Amino acid sequence: MTTNVVNAGLAAAPKQINLFGLDREQLRARFAEMGEKPYRADQIMLWIYRRGRNSFDEMTNIGKELRIKLAQHFVIRTPELVTEQVSTDGTRKWVLRLDGGNAIETVYIPEEGRATLCISSQVGCAMDCSFCSTAQQGLNRNMTTAEIIAQVWFAARTLGGDFQNDRVISNIVFMGMGEPLANYAAVLAAIRILLDDFGFGLSKRKVTVSTSGLVPFMDRLREEVDTALAVSLHAPNDALRNELVPINRKYPIADLLAACRRYTAGKDRKAHIVYEYVMLDGVNDKPEHARELAKLLGGMSAKVNLIPFNPFPGAPYQRSKPETIAAFSKILRDRKVFATTRRTRGDDIDAACGQLVGKVESKQKNRLRGIPVAVQ
């Protein structure tokens, strides 16, 4: 490893900026301040994201003088691997250490014809959804853009694929630890890097942001970047959703669905929103819930993803029975609402939906139940 790149986990000098944190517009602006041509920023991004390099010395079309200048101003710093676990179904979970003693979790899910990386956007979560293990920790802090993007670079490098020609990651989902839209500015910059032809070059339909329903930021996301959206619905009425997803008390279902309609308005016919619905035995999985949900989503461009509940220590719920989930799905489909049941992946290594915990230091005990949550 050359000396001009800070190794994983080491602290950078204050003046050095981690390049994972700058989208193309930001990087071009930095280069202009240095008296360099904008296209040099594009070259650097190609080396990092399309060729998988984290050493300036390996960037052979960059002059030696500029490489020295780059090392003075920038680093390409990856997170430190704490543990790696591999499930019997091929799912991989990495625990990655961040600054400040915290650790987050990133999950790789290989399937036939696609490979999805589930990334985190916050250290912990303040949304306090009652069925989610991450939410029970509270929130420590937002992740930076550099920390978010470094997960993707780390995973691609670890999996050993050629960044440019052999994509080992085809899809990115912001469904790891945290509420992505509560860390809006950092997530927006990260999405731009994921979609940029000089970044990871992913299609807009291959990047999905999941939200529990921060309505104002859903509207901002629609205006500022075009990406797929998943909404954590989990209940067909306000009374039940208030208990399962407390942000509903601030942005009730009617407001949420109005934002969803705005999000897809004017987009191509294939655009739809995925509504995530965790199946909790005896809580939200009854036939009357399915009929109510079908009526709620009737006529909308929607897909319902039924998620068998993944238990965690101290959880107050049980997973719905397979036959109950099948009956629920049939009621939706009979009423012309497209529904699928998510196959549980990685639950033997606690990598399934709702099970991610990482390590959250100095956690914020005050979560969302009756308490305002600040977002950026």
N, C-alpha and C positions, 0 to 999 in steps of 0.2 A: 504494500500500500504506500503510495507516495505521501510526502509530508504536506502537500497542499490541500488535503482533504481530511477533515476531522473524522476519526473513526467513530463507529456506532457507540452512542452512549456518552461520548466525551463532550465537555462544554466548549462552545466556540467563544472566541474573543467577541466582546460586545459589538464591535464595528462590523463584524462579519454577518452576512445575511444568508440564511439557508435558502438555496435556490428553489427547493420544493415549494416554498411559500409565495412565489411570484408567478402570476400568469403572464402571457406574452406581452400584453400592454404594459404591465408593471415592469417587466424585465427590460423592455425597450426603453422605457423612461429612465431606468437606472443607467443603462448603457449610454444614453444621451448625456446624462450628468457627468459621465466619465470621459466624454468626448469621443465615444465610439459610434460607429454606424449601427442603425437599428437591425440590419440583417445579421449582425454578429450575435444578437440575442436569439434569433431564430436558429442559428447554427448550434448554439449551446443547448437549446431545448431539444433539438434533434438528437444530440449526443446523449442527453440524459434519458429521454423518454422513449426514443425509437431504437436506440442502440444499447441502452442499459448501462451507460458508463457513469462512474462517480469520481473519476480522476481527471483533472484538467490536463494532465500530461498525456492522456490518451486521446485527446481531441486534436487530431493531427492536422486538421485544416485551420487551426488557430495558431497564430504566430507566437513565438516564445515570449516576447515582451508582453503581449496581451494575457497569456496564461499566467505570468507572474502577477500582473495587475489583478486578474480574477481571483487568485489565491489570497490576495490582500483584502479583497472586499467581500468574498463569498465563500461559503462551504456547501457541500452536498452531504448533509448529515442524515443518516438513516437511524431508525429506532433500534434499541438494544433488545435482542430476543431473550426473553426470560424462560419460556417453555414452549414446546411444540407438542401437540397431541394429534394423533391420526386415528380417526374412527374406523370401524369395520366396514363402513360404506364408502370410505375414501375421503370423507370430509376431513379437513385439517383446521385446527385452531391454534393460532399463535397468540401468546401473551407477550405484549411489547411494552417495554419500560419507557416512560416519558420523563421529562424533567420534573423535579419536585417529589420524587418517590412514588408517583402514580404509575399504574399500568392499565392498558386497555386491551381488548380482545378483537381479533380480526379472524374471519372465518372464510375458508375456501371450500366451495361446494362444486365438485365436478359431476357433470351429467352427460349423457349421450348427446352430442351436438352442441354443447355449451358448457361453460365453466364460469361460475358466479363468485365474485368476491364481495363479502358482506363487511362493510367498513364502519368504524365508529367515528363520531363527530364531537362527542363530549366525554369528559371523565365523569362517569356516573350519569344521572338523569334526575331532573326535578319534576317531571310530569306525574309521578306517583301513580301510574297505572297499577291497579291492585294485583294483576295477574303476571307482572313482569319482575323478574329477579333483579335486573339492573336498577329499576326504579326504587327498589327497597333500600338501595345504598344512599340515596340522595345525590346531590351534585357537588363536585369539587370545583370544576372549571370547564370552560370551553377549550376545545383543542384548536391549535393554530392551523392555518391552511397547510403549512409545511408538514405538520404531524399527520394531517388527514391524507395528503398525497403520498407521504413517505410509506404509508401502509401498502399502497398499490405498488409502488416501486419495489418495496421489500418483497412482497408476495411474488411478483413477476420474476425477480432475481432469484429468489429461493427455489421457485419451481423449475428454473433452468431453461425456460423457453427463450427463443430469439425474439426480442422486443418488437422487431419490425416485421418479420415474416411469419412467425409461428406464435400466434397469440395463445398464451396459456390462460389468459383471462378474457372472456368475451363480454361479460356483463358486470357492472358495478351497482350495488344496491346500498344506499345509506340506511341500513337497517340494523346496524350494530348498536353499541352503547350510545345513548343520548337521543335528544330530539333535534334533528338536523336544522330545522327552521328557527330554533332558539339560538343557533350559532350561525345566523344567516350570512354575514359578511364573509366569514372564512369558508363556509360551504359553497357559496356562490363562486368565489375565486377557484376553489378546488374543481367544481364542475367545469369551469371554463378550461382548465388545464386538461381534464379528462376528455373533453370534446375537441380540443384544438388539434388541427392537423400537425402542428409542430409539438404537441404534447402526446397524449396516449392515442389520440385519433379515433375515439369511440363514436359510434352513432348515437344520436340523441335518444333513440329508443332503447339503447343498451345501458343507459344510466338512469336509475330510478331513485327518487327522493321519497322517503316515507315520512309522514307527519301524523301526529295525533290530532291536528286540527288548528294550527295557528293561522287563522284566516287572513289577517293582514299580510303575512309573509307568503302565503299561497298566491295572493294577488301580485305581490312584488316579483315572485319567482316567475310567474307567467310573463311578466313584462320584460324581465331582464335576461332570461335564458330559457331555451326550449328543451325540456327534459321530461321523462316519464314521471308520473306521480302515483304514489300509493297512500291511501288514507286509512289509518287505524280506526275503524268504525266500532266494531265489537258489540254493538247493541242497536236495536231498531227504534228506540224511543229515548227521550231525554232522562226520564226517571232512572232507568237502568244504566244508561251511559254515564250519568253523573257519578255513579258509584264505581264503575269500572275505569272510566277515563275522565278524571276530574277537570281537565281543561274544558270539558263540555259545559261546565257551569259558566264559563266566560264566553265561549263560542258554541252555542247549542246547535243541534243537528240541522235546523232550518238554515242557519247562517252558514254552516259548514257545506251543506249541499249547494247552496247558492254560489259559494266560492268555487265549488267543483264544476258547476255549470259554466262559470266564467272561465275557468282554466281551460276547458276543452273548446270553448266557443271560437269558431273561425279556424280551427285546426283541421288537418286532413281527416278523412273518414275513419282511418285506422286508429286515431287517437282515442284512448279511453283511460279511465282511472280505475285502478285496482283498489277495491275495498277489502281490507283485511278484517277477518272476523274470527277471533279465537273461540274455540268451542269448549265451553265450560259446563260440565255435567249438572243439569238441573237449574242452571242459572240463566243462560241465554240461548239454549238449544232446543226449546220446545217448538212444536208445530206452529203455535200462534206467533212465536218470534219470527219464524221463517216467512209466514204469510205477511206479517207486518213489514219485514225487511223487503220483500218483493214489491209491496205496494209503495214503499218509500223510494225505491230505486227504479220503479217502472218508468220506461220511456227515456231513461238516461243512458249515456254511453258508458256502461259500467261492466266490470268483471268482479265477482265476489270470490275471494280466496279464503276458503274455510281452513283454519289452522288448528289441528288438534293441540290442546293445551299441553305444554311441556312443564312438568312439575319441577319445583325447586324446594329446598328445605324450608319448612314453615309456611308453604303456600296454602291458602284457605280453600283451594279448588281441586277438583278432580277432572281428568280428561273425559270428554263425552265418549260414549260407547260408539264403536264403528257403525253399528246399525242406526244409531241416532243421527250421526253425521250424514250417512247415506240418505236417510229419510229427509233430513233438512235440505240437502242438496237437491233432491228430487222435487220438493215443493218449489224451490226457486226456479229450477229449470222448467217445470210445468207452467210457470208464470212468466216464461220468456226472459228470465234473468240468468245470464251466463254465470255458471259457478263451477269451480274446481276445488278439490281437496288437496292441500299441500302435503306432500310426502315428508314425514319427519326425518330430518337428516342430522347426524352428529349428536343425537341425544345421549349416547353412551359416553361422550366426552364433554357433556354440558355445553354443546355448541349449537343447540337448536334454538329456534325463535323464542325469545323471552328468558333464555338461560344465561346470557352473558353477564359476567360480573367484574372481571378484571381485578384491579386493586385500587380502591379509592381512599386516599388519605384525607384527613381533616374534612370529612364529608359534611355537606350542608344538611342538617337534619330537617330544617324547615322546607318541606316540599310544597305541593300545590294545594293540598286540601285546606281551602280557606285563606291561602296566602298568595299574594301576587308574585309572579315569577318574571324577573327581568330578562329580556331578550335583546339581541343586537340586530 
